[in-house]
Amino acid sequence: MATVTVELRNVGETQAALGWARGHTIVVDRPEGKAGGMGLGFNGAQLLALSLGGGFCNDLRYAAEEMGVAIDTIAVSVAL
């Protein structure tokens, strides 16, 4: 498997972080009032759930393509 590298840096005048990979960015923060969070972005648990659900959605598309099957709609709910 290929190596994936992401970068994160703090966002000035906040305790949030800006993360990026290639040309995509995301803000990571805690809920407002929690450990200095301002609610500016997703928290770690949300990012983990999105990662797991998004990976599953991508894998469904890869498998469908290999099988020559079309998928019109995918709906995934992840609870951590």
Secondary structure, 3 states (H helix, E strand, C coil): CCCCCCEEEECCCCCCEEEEECCEEEEECCCCCCCCCCCCCECHHHHHHHHHHHHHHHHHHHHHHHHCCCCCCCCCCCCC
